[in-house]
Amino acid sequence: MLQHTLEVLEREFQDDNDACIDAAKSLVECACRVILINLDDPGRPLTPQSKAPDFGEWLSAAVRVLELSEIRDTAFQKLISQYNRLATTLGDLRNLGGNVSHGKDGFIHKLSSHHRRAALLAADAIVTFLHEVYLEREPDPTLSLEPYGRYKESNERIDRFVGCRLQDEEEEGVTAIFTLPDGQELTLVTNTSLLLFHIDREAYKLAQNACREVAQPCSEQPEIEK
């Protein structure tokens, strides 16, 4: 859906269509939603709870969950305020000229190419700013949808300080025992197929083919001498 929105934005901008403002707004809102999904605390949610949050609410919630509002620097606070104004202005431009979502005389009050370009540049500035700050935060792995590679520093620390040994038990499967730096042990019980499937698909395929050959009955049965 995000890729489709980007394609719409590029196409409509090239065609001098005000619908590109709707697409630009959608990209910014999507960025805010992704940040909130990955970083918001379910116990103390900052995600807007109203049925139809306005544009400023999404950005404000994203700024708060990134803890940017906690920085007590006057110049930085002004910067955050200007980004909020950019978001609000982008929303106003969308309401005025976005004939896709609101249809408020979109074909009569056609915006100039300068307005459309300003909307895109504002959206680009907001998304880039939020993304750079987001990359500095490490999401909670139990809540986030981010992949393994997102936790590079934590992965390196775990690989360095956490020990691991495997026990192969016929009935229960494979037992992995992880030893933490404080001596505490974590036990993970899985089975061989699941382990291969999630770690190495090629290895899983090789094992799959090898086991299929073993499981097949012999096509030719030896003759029994009478």
N, C-alpha and C positions, 0 to 999 in steps of 0.2 A: 504494500500500500504506500509506503514511504517512497519507494522507487517510482511508482506510478505518479505520485504527487509531484516529484521532482521533474518527471518528463512533461507533465502538464504545465508546470511553471515555465520551463524552457520553451515549450511550443507556443504558449499563449503570449509570452513576452516577445518572441520573435514575430508573432502575428499582430502585435500592438493591441492586444485584447486585455481589458481590465481584469479578466479572470485570473491573471497572474498574481494579482494582489491577494485573492482568496488562497491560492496555492502557497504564497509566501507566508501568509498568516498560519496556514495549516502546518508548515514546517516548524515554525517557532513553537507553536502549541505542542506539537509532537515531541520536540526536544525537551520541553518542560515536563511533559507526562513521563517520558523515559527516565529523566532524572528522579522524579518523585517515586516512580515504581521501584527503582533500584536503591534509593537512599532513604525514603520516608520511613519513619518508625511507626509500626502499626499501633503501638501503645500510646503514642502521642502524635497522631497524624497531622500533617500540615497540608495535605492535599485538599483542595476545595471540596466542600461537601454539598454545595448547592447543585441543583439539577442542571443549570446552564451557567457555569462560571464565566465571567467576562475575561477578556484577554489579559488585563492587568493582574487579575487574581492568579492566573497560571504562572506568570513570571514572578510575581511576589512570592508565591509558595516555593518556586524553584530556588530563588535567591535565599530564602530563609532556610531551606533544607541543606543548601550548600554552606550555610553559616556565614554568608557574606555580610548579612546585616549585623553580625557581632563585631565586625571590625570598627574600632573607634577612631578612625581617621577621617577628618572632615572632607578632604579632597576625594577620598575613596567613596564616602557616602554620597557625595555629589555625583560621582560617576555612576553609582548604582541608580540614583534618582534619574539621571539622564537616560539610562537604558530603559527604565520603566516608562519614561515619556516616549521613547522610541516605540515601545510596544503599544502604548495607548494610541499614538499617532498612526501607527500601522493599522490598528484596528479601525480607527476612524476613516482612513483611506479606503479600507476594505468595505466598510458600511456604505460609503458614499459611491464608490465606483465598482464594487464587486458584484457584477450582475449574476453570478452563479448562485451565491448563497442568499443575498438579501433582495436583489432585484429592484433597488431604489433608483429608478430612472437611469439605469446603467448605460443605456444606449443614448440617452439624451445628454446627460452630464458626463460626457466622455472625458476621462482624465488624460492629461498630456503624457508624452513619453517620459518627461522628467519626473512626474509624480510616480509613474510605474517603476522607474529606475530607483527612485528614492525608497520606495517600499521594499524592493529587493535588497538594496544595500543595507537598509535597516535590519531586515530579517537576517541577512548574512552576518552582520555585526553582533546581533544578539546571540545567535546560535553558536558562533565561534567563541564568544566570550564565555558562555555557559559551558561549552564543551571543554575548553581549556581548564576551567576550574574543576569540572567534574572529573577529569583525568587525574587530578591531584588527590582525589578522595578514593579510598578503598571501600567499596560497598560491602555490606554484610553478606557473606557467602550463603547464609541460610535463607536470605530473602531475595538476593539479586538474581537476575537472569543473565548476568555476564558470564562469558566462558572462562575456562581454566586459565588461559593466557592473560586475563585481566589482572590476576593476582601474582604478578611476576616476583615482587619482593617477598611476599609471604611464601610463595612456592620455594624460593631459594632458601629461606630460613628453615622451613619444614624439612626440606631435603638434607640440610646440613645438621640439624639438631635432633630430628626424630628418627629413631631406629625402627626397623621393620623385619619381622621374620614370619615365614609361612609354615603352616602345618597342614598336611594333606590328610584329611579324615574321610574315609570311604562313605560313611552314612551322612555326615553333616556337610561335606564338601570341603572347601578350602577355608582355613582360618588364618587370617592375617592379624598379627599382634604388633601393635605400634607402641614403642616406648618413648614417652615424653621426657624432656630434659629434667623434670622433677622426679622422675622414676615412676610416675603413674602410667598404667598400661591401658590402651584402648583395643578392644577386640572387635573385629569385623568378620562375620561369617558370610561367605558367598559360595558360589559353585564355579567350576572351571569354565563352563560355557559362557556365563555372564561376565567373568573376568576377561576372557579373550574377546568377547563381543564388544565391550566398551573400551578396551585398551588398544587392540590391534585387529582390525577387521580382516587383514590378509592372513594373519595367523589363525583367526577363527575359521576362515574359508579352508585353509589347509587341513585343520583338524576336522572340519566338517566332512571333507572329501575322504580323508583317511578313515574316519569312523564309519562312513557309509559303506566303504569297501569291506570293512571287517564285519559289519552287520549283515551284509547280503549272504544268503545261503549259497552254497556251492551249486553251480548249474549242472555239474556232472557228478553223479553219485557212483562210487566204485561198485562194480558187480560183485555179488556174493557168490562164491564158489559153492556148489552143492556137493 
